[in-house]
Amino acid sequence: MTHLPIWYVGQIPAEVCDRATANYMTLEPKDASMGLKGEEVSHLIRNTTVRFAPIEDWFGGMMYGFGVYANTHCKWGFEINSSESVQFAHYGPGQHYDWHVDTFLLSPETTFDRKVTVVCLMSDASEFEGGELQLRFMGDYTGSLVKGSVIAFPSFVQHRVTPVTSGLRATATMWLTGPKFK
């Protein structure tokens, strides 16, 4: 039996990431929240600082392209017709995001589902320790990511960011959305 790839890894040039990071750092920082409407803050589960780009963000356009390509290349075949804005996140020492999924599949409160999660490592892996992105789906996978690495995976795949032990980890994340799963 052949299994479909459950993630896709691509690359954006480091200098492009640096330009986007400079733009994102001008945005208002917020304490990361969770839940359908962002109503819950729990540093035991998620301890991160985030900034949200405008929906028409140029870097978001690149990430959207990677997500669409991954959806086709990995043969997931999800119906995608939109995306959410880029979330730029900083993880400093002790910050993390425990095991979670990025979609609310059974929620009657939404008319769409997150289908593809796209994450780009915006900082150089030598600038921090810990902070590994781990995915869990029929086994565990820890991404060996470098600055500019883009990883795309179905939003229902369980994943986490392990605690950063030193330095600063920065990522850009986008969710591609579409009609509710049937």
C-alpha positions, 0 to 999 in steps of 0.5 A, a space after each residue: 500500500 502506498 501512503 500519501 505524503 503527509 507534509 511538504 517541505 520547500 524553501 524561501 531565500 533567507 534574504 526574503 525572510 529577513 525582509 518580511 521579518 523587518 515588516 512583521 516586527 513593525 506590527 503590534 505584538 500580542 499574547 498568543 491565544 487559542 480557540 475558535 474565536 481566540 478566547 482562551 489564553 493559557 501559557 501552560 499550553 501556548 506561550 508565544 508572542 504573535 503579530 498578524 499581517 494584513 490579509 494582502 501581505 506579499 509574503 503571505 502570497 508566497 506562503 499561499 502558493 506553497 500551500 496550494 502546491 503542497 495540496 496538489 503535489 501531495 495529492 491531498 485534494 482539499 477544496 481551498 478557496 481562501 486563507 487567513 492572514 499570516 501570523 508571525 510568532 516569536 518564541 523566546 526561552 521557555 516559550 512553546 506550543 503544546 500538541 494541538 491541531 489547527 482546525 475546528 472540524 466539528 464546530 457548527 460556528 464556522 462555514 469553513 475549515 482550515 485545510 492546510 497549515 503552512 509554516 516558514 522558519 524565519 530565524 536561523 536555526 543557529 539563533 536558538 535551541 529547542 523550539 523544534 516543530 514536531 508533527 504526529 500522524 501515524 508516527 512522529 516527525 521532527 522537522 530539520 528546518 533551516 531559515 526559510 524552510 517552508 513546511 506544509 501539512 494538513 491542518 488536522 495533523 497534530 503538532 507542537 513546538 517544543 520549549 525554546 531553551 535559548 535564543 529566539 525562534 521566529 516563524 510565519 504561519 498561514 492557514 489555507 481554508 475552504 468549505 467544511 470537510 464532508 
